[in-house]
Amino acid sequence: MKKVELEIVALSHSITQTHSYAVVLGEISGLRRLPIVIGGFEAQAIAVALERMEPSRPLTHDLFANFMETFNIELREVLIYKLEEGIFFAQLICQGPDNEIVEIDARTSDALALAVRAGCRIYTYENILDAAGLHLDQSEAATGALDKPELEGRTGAKVTNPGSDKDLKNMSVEDLNSLLQQVLEQEDYVRAIPIRDEINSRKSNEK
């Protein structure tokens, strides 16, 4: 399977869901975005590393990174290798002191927090990006709105928020696509995820 290199382009705080975050990955030199829901602790861990902040005491991910460095274990890459029922699975591809390559299963959020600290590359497979990626149009890309990773908490959103997944199921595909474009314009990637999943579910049922 073809691998696609990704980079972290944003950390998005949901406009409509309290304490909800998404890390947004973008393909290198491409327009597709892959938003993944993460917890507040993991969002903080990624933000700290992106902003090169130095906490007074090591965070959990700092401790793990220090442990690997101490014992001469190199994190070569992070691979998001599977998507199952909306859950992303990741592996840490490590090289030990004897040059043996070892693959370690990890939560995607933890893997990304370590990738930022190690400065290693992030990959996924083309089929995962096709299934769960969101397409940024040329005009959005030209604004450079996502060029710098940042933790955002935006207010004054113009998006009408369906109250639940049940509301999404009652919407037409046309309305879902329209709503998806609205939330993407607001960069509310957390809200975009269930809308994307509902659209993909409709497509699967049509086959």
N, C-alpha and C positions, 0 to 999 in steps of 0.2 A: 504494500500500500504506500502511496505517495505521502511523504511528510511535508507539512507546511510550517515554516517558522513564524512564530508569533512574538509580539512584544506587548508589555502592559502599556495601554494608552490612557487609562483613566481608572480612578476609583470613584464609583458613583453611589451617592446616598439617595435612597428613594424619597421622592417628593410625597408619596401617598402612604407609604408603609413605615411606621416608626421602627428605628433600629434595624433597618434592612439595608444591606449593601450589596453591590456587585463589583467585581473586578472585571474590567473590560479589556480583552485581548484583541489586538488587531494584527492581521497578516502583514508581514514586511512587504512594503511596496504594493499593497493591495487595498481594497476598499471594504473587505469584509471584517466584521467585528463579532467577537465571541464573548458575550456577557455571562458570567458565572456568579450565582448567588453565594455569598460568604458571610460568616458571622462577624460581629463587631470586633472581637478580639483579633481575628485574622486580618480584618481591614486595617486595624491599628498597626499590626505587625508589619504589613506591607507598606503602609504610609510612612512609618518610622524609617524603614530602610530606603524608600524612594527619596525622602527628604534628607537623608543622611544625618538624622538626629541621633544623639548618643545618650540613651537613658542612663541614669545613675547606676543602675544594676542591670545585668543582661536579662533581656526578655527570653522566653522559652526558645524561640527560634534563633536568637543570638547564641544561647547556650549550645544548641545543637550544632550550629555552624562552627563555634569555637571548638567543640569536641571533635568534629571532622578534621579541622585544620591541625589540631594537636596531634592526632594520630595519622596524619598524612593521607587523608581520604579526600579525594577531589570530586566535587559534584560536576559532572561533565555536561549533563543536560537534564531537563525535565520534559517528560513526554506525557501528554494527555492522550491516552490510548484507547479509551472506551467511553461510550455514552449509553447508559442503560436506565430507562424509565426516568429520564431527566437528571440523572446523577452522573457527573463526570468522574472518571477514574484516572489517576496519574501514577507515574513511576519516577523515582529518582534514579538516574543512570550514573552510577558512581565508579570511580577507579581507585582501588586500594594501593597500598605501598608496594605490593607485588605485581602491580599493573593489571590485576584481574578486574574485569568489568562485572559489576554486580547491579542487579535491578531490584529496587526496594519499592514496594507498594506504599502509597501515601495519599492522604486526602489532597485534592487539588489545591485547596487554599493554603495548606501547609507547604506543599511543594513549591508554590509560587513565592511564598514568603522566604523560602530558602534560596530560590533561584535569584531573587533580587540581591540577597546578601552575597551569593557566590559569583554573581555576574555571569551566570551561564545562560545558554540558549534555551528557549522554550519552543516545543513543537507539538503539533497535533496531526492527525491524519486528515486527508482531504475529505473523506466521507463524513467525518464528524463536523467539519466546518461547513460542509454542504447541508447537513441536517439541522444544525443548531446556530449557524452563523446568521448575522443580520447584515444586509448590504447597505453601505453608506453611499449616497449618490454623489456625483461629482461636485455639486455645489456645496454640500456639507463638508466634503473633504477639502475644498479650496479655502474654507474659512479657517482651517487649522485649529478648530475648537478643541480637538483631542490630542494636539501635538504634545502637550505637557501633562504628564500624569498628575492628577490632583484629586483631593478628597473634596467633594462638592456637596453642599446642602442648599439647594435652590428653593426659593419661595415664589409665590405669585404665579403658580402654574396655571395654564389655560386648559389643561387636559381634564376632561370629565372622567372621573374614576369609577368604573364599574365596581360594585361592592364586593363581588366574589367571583369564583370560577363559574358558578351557576349563571351569572349575568353574561359572562363571555360565551357560554354555550348557547345562549339565546340570541346572540348577535349573528348577523349574516357574515359571510367571508369578506364581502366588500367593506362592511363596517369595521370588521376586525383589522383589515389591512389599513384602513384610514386611521383607526385608533393607534395602530402600531407606529405609523408615520408621525403622529402627534407626539407620542411619548418619546420617540427617538429625537425629535426636534428639541424636546425639553431635556434630553439626555438622562431620562429616568429609566435606566437600563433594568433596574429591578422590576419595574412594572412591565417592561417590554417582554420579559421572559415568559410569563404565563400566556400572554397574547400570542407570542411566537409559537409556543407549544400547542396552543389550541388550533392555530392555523395549520401547523404540521400534522396534527391529529386528523383534521378534516381531509387533508390531502391523502393521508394513509388510508382512510376509510373509502376514498373514491377509487382506489386501485383494485 
